[in-house]
Amino acid sequence: MGPALKRLGARIRALRGERELTQELAAEAAKLDVKHWQDIEGARTNPTVATLVGIARALGVTLAELFESGDDAVRPRTRRSSR
């Protein structure tokens, strides 16, 4: 997957580590299968917004905070106008 998904996975892994949560406990709190959590952290899948909301809640952060990490912030692609 792309660099944005890799940064997102790394951000989720870092937040989980700060909270001293195992992947199993974090996945359970987010109501996800642990394999799915692992695939998100490993940038092997593209999570839905609903999944990201569950992850944010499980980690005690806002959805926006999942995408914030200083210089390594996950920036979505923007489309250029076709004018």
C-alpha positions in Angstrom: 0.0 0.0 0.0 1.0 3.6 -0.3 3.1 5.9 2.0 0.0 7.5 3.6 -1.3 4.1 4.8 2.2 3.3 6.1 2.3 6.5 8.1 -1.2 5.9 9.4 -0.3 2.4 10.5 2.8 3.6 12.2 0.8 6.4 13.9 -1.8 3.8 15.2 1.0 1.5 16.4 2.7 4.5 18.2 -0.6 5.6 19.9 -1.2 2.0 21.0 2.3 1.7 22.3 1.9 4.9 24.3 -1.1 3.4 26.0 0.7 0.1 26.6 -2.0 -1.9 24.8 -1.5 -5.1 23.0 -2.9 -5.5 19.5 -5.4 -8.0 21.0 -6.7 -5.5 23.6 -6.8 -2.6 21.2 -8.6 -4.6 18.6 -11.2 -5.8 21.2 -11.8 -2.3 22.3 -12.3 -1.2 18.7 -14.6 -4.2 18.0 -12.2 -5.5 15.3 -10.7 -8.8 14.6 -7.0 -8.8 15.7 -5.9 -9.8 12.2 -7.6 -6.8 10.8 -5.9 -4.5 13.4 -2.6 -6.1 12.4 -3.3 -5.5 8.8 -4.1 -1.9 9.4 -0.9 -1.3 11.4 1.1 -3.1 8.8 -0.5 -1.0 6.0 -1.8 -4.2 4.3 -5.4 -2.9 4.1 -7.2 0.3 3.6 -9.5 0.9 6.6 -13.0 2.4 6.3 -13.9 5.6 8.0 -16.1 3.6 10.4 -13.1 1.4 11.3 -10.9 4.4 11.9 -13.6 5.9 14.2 -13.6 2.7 16.2 -9.8 2.7 16.4 -9.7 6.4 17.5 -12.3 5.6 20.2 -10.3 2.6 21.4 -7.1 4.7 21.6 -8.9 7.6 23.3 -8.1 10.1 20.5 -10.2 12.0 18.0 -10.3 10.9 14.4 -8.2 13.9 13.4 -5.5 12.9 15.9 -5.0 9.6 14.1 -3.7 11.7 11.2 -1.5 14.1 13.3 2.1 13.3 14.1 4.2 16.4 13.6 6.4 16.4 10.5 5.2 12.8 9.7 1.5 13.8 9.5 -0.6 11.7 7.2 -1.8 14.0 4.5 -4.7 13.0 2.3 -4.3 13.5 -1.4 -6.1 16.4 -2.9 -7.6 16.4 -6.4 -6.6 19.2 -8.8 -9.4 21.1 -10.4 -10.1 20.2 -14.0 -10.6 23.7 -15.1 
